[in-house]
Amino acid sequence: FAAPAVGPAFVALGLGVFAWCYEANTRSISAAAEARWTEIGLPLTEFEKTLIPIHENPGSQIVRQVLREQVGQRFYKEGTPAAAREPAPPHADSARSLVDHACNIIFLDLVPADEVEVSADSFAAFEPHADALAAASRRILDTAPATWAFEPREHEASAPNFLGIRMFSQLVAAESIRRLQAQDEQGAERALAAGLHVQEGLAESPFLVSLMIRVAVKALLAPKQAYLPATDDDGFERIARETAALDAALRRTLQYEAWIAVRHPERLNSDHYTLHDENRRIPKWAARLVDPFYVRRQSALAGLNLAEHVAIRRNPDTLALDDFGAA
């Protein structure tokens, strides 16, 4: 062999050995993640069997129409394949302006009392839309809670539209305050019920963003619900049931994230993991070569870390803490 060719050959051999060792270590971390999930009683193999397709229902079409008409939003998250198949919503700018008015109402400093006392001028820009919103609330409540389609085998899943659902929740929250100001408890209850009804179907979804939507909607509407008369189902027992359900849902979403990371890292958006950015200053051509190795490594670590997070949350010592381990 010519002497000049020996150097590059050794470099190529060294890189090949390094890549093989790196991948072997990644596979070892993935195996450790699988083993850890099994050790804490939540094996990924058994979890995979619970991932069944979810289809839209009649309530989905109603919510899709309401989101388009009331807040100018699609049913699915922007950038996902399902959202791309939906036509662009009309009147998006005017819808955002209405939501801005709603937020002005939501964030008013309300005096702690049994009744809402707000100046009628606060509702001037919002009031012309109240009838349409009430009609939309009735349509939502007349059907089963909407579901968002989910197919476990899809390479790129189509998540629910967090922004659209939150914007609608802001509208019904503002409408409930307007109704309470007019001493229309029935109308306020209907508005809040519609907001809660929209998020009920998200309980079937394994997406973390679905759980985030549910928590955000409940947190937004709860202070307004406090102005309504108490029901027989109110109290700490209901709160305890909802807390347990949300905790179980969080565990499921974290396990879904781990299942994707360990079993299907190719589904992850490599833009979040790429080695090419202004901080690392690695050339783009080099990043393209090493990114697949790096993404698989980061995914394996994520799967293991998620198992540890769930283990900590399920630990009796954690649950005995005053803040359930939040700190």
VENMO-V226411 format. One record per helix or strand. SS is the DSSP state (hx for helix, st for strand). FROM is the first residue (numbers start at 1). TO is the last residue. If there is no record, write none. Layout:
BEGIN
SS/FROM/TO
SS/FROM/TO
END
This chain:
BEGIN
hx/3/39
hx/44/49
st/54/54
hx/58/71
st/76/76
hx/81/84
hx/92/106
hx/120/127
hx/130/141
st/150/150
st/160/160
hx/162/181
hx/185/204
hx/208/225
hx/236/263
hx/265/267
hx/270/272
hx/284/314
hx/316/319
END
